[in-house]
Structure formats: structure tokens, C-alpha cells
């Protein structure tokens, strides 16, 4: 039995292949993939043929935000990270830091841009009927947002900044509002993302660019600074702005992935302010919480999906996403 898959062969080079349907191994289930989201990290692979220290060594199937149906008819959202379960970090409750982690669509492990995928049964989470497959694919970026907000250790009444309003930034906006932040300041370079932040709960949504907008952010913080800033842009300008406006004793949570794999900050500013700086590494066991939040209508994932493509048009979907048009691009099968 054959299936269609899409493999990345080099920078901007996505090709459709006919391949055998995978055979599930021990502890695995065969999943018919129904929806796959295009993530910012996928775009690094597409535009640079790698991300960080992981580089393209063979044609790779991308895709780690996905949902599908098992052979016995279960509708499932799929956690893309397989941790070993027995190392020090796994046993301490930090499976996202597992040194042996396997991640769909990264390095040597093929991802979900194919019609069928064999994956660990423990990573399959049944979805209620109220969630579509596209909703299920959105649970992965929501999981990153949940983990990011967990790291921020928010308290009710805080002033929170979200710098970068792509899908994960917009999900963080919703999460911090749920957590009781009473002053949410969101920024982005693109007007349609600023408007989306405003519609999803930001009290102040600021269009920034080339040094502009920072005074407006300071004014929105009412002269005391921002308690916690989530940098979700992956751009040095957003990092600089975060360290500039965060209050003494505050936190900067670095969510974005920089294109050149380098992030810097002024050590004097960070030291003088006594800042806490945290890096976000994917997520850890957030799918049950994400499913509850979406099924109960507490987080809106649907309005973030602005473009849909069939598998045959994956290359076009990636080109559109790379131009930062719309918000989330989804591939459906």
C-alpha cells in the first residue's frame, strides 16, 4: 500500500513522493494524518535547511503540529515529542529536556506531512467531538504557550508583555488573560497581527518597527515597567525591547527561535534589574490541559487558522507562511 508524503530536499525545495505506508512497531499505532500546521520552526527548515545545530542530512518529512485518526476510528491529537521516560530529566518531570528525545519532523525523524504515520500510542490523545482535526493540530502550539506561561509564574493583576504576535504569541495573550493579567501589552511588526492581538484580549496592541513603538509600550506600562515579558518573535529587536521595558525584579521568557541561532542582551541591564531569564523548550504534558481549554471555549484556536491547503499544495503553503501572510497555515488531508 502506497501513500503520499512531502519531503524537504534543500532550501525551499519540497517534493511529493509515493512511499510505502509505515508499519507500526511495538507500542505504536498507525495514524491517518488529517491536519498539519506549518510552524515557525518548520519555516527555519524550509528557508535555511536546518534549525540551530540540526541540519538537513537527507530529504526530511516536516510537520509536528498534527491530528488524525487511528485504524480503529479514534480521533486523536498527537504529541510530537518522544522522551525516553527513564533518564534523570524524565524522572524529574522534565521530559522536554530529555537528551534522547525524538521529535517529529526534526533531525533524523520524519514528521507528519504524509498521509499515514506510525507513532507511539502513549502520545495519542483522544479528542472530544467538538474539536475538529484542525483544532487538534493547534493543540501543539497551544501546548508551547501553556508551558511558556507556566514558566512565567504569573500572579493576578500583573502587567504582562507579549512581543511577537504570531500564533504562539496570540495563544500566550489568551493564556495570560485567563491567568488574571490586568494589563496585557502586545507588539508586532505586522498590522494584521496587532489587530488580532487586540481582538484576542490584549489591552494595548502596539505596531512596532525600527525603534518605533517603544515609548507607547512604556506609556502602557504606566511608568512602572512590565512584570513579565514573553518574547515570541525570535528577533533581536524584540529581545532588546523586552529587557528595556521589564521592571526591576521582573522576568523575561524567551519563546522565539532566532534565525541565526544567537540571542544577546545587555548584561548590565539584566544584572542591575536583577532579572530572571527563562528559555522555553517546547512543552511538557500539556495536551490534556490544552484539550480542556479549547473544548470549554476558554481559548480560541480556530480564528488563528487563516489559510488551508491540500497536501499537494504544501510548497505553496510554505511560501505563503514564509511571507508572514495571515496567521496559521494549515495543510489538510
Order of alpha helices (4+ residues) and beta strands (2+ residues): beta-beta-beta-alpha-beta-beta-beta-beta-beta-alpha-beta-beta-beta-alpha-beta-alpha-beta-alpha-beta-alpha-beta-alpha-beta-alpha-beta-alpha-beta-alpha-beta
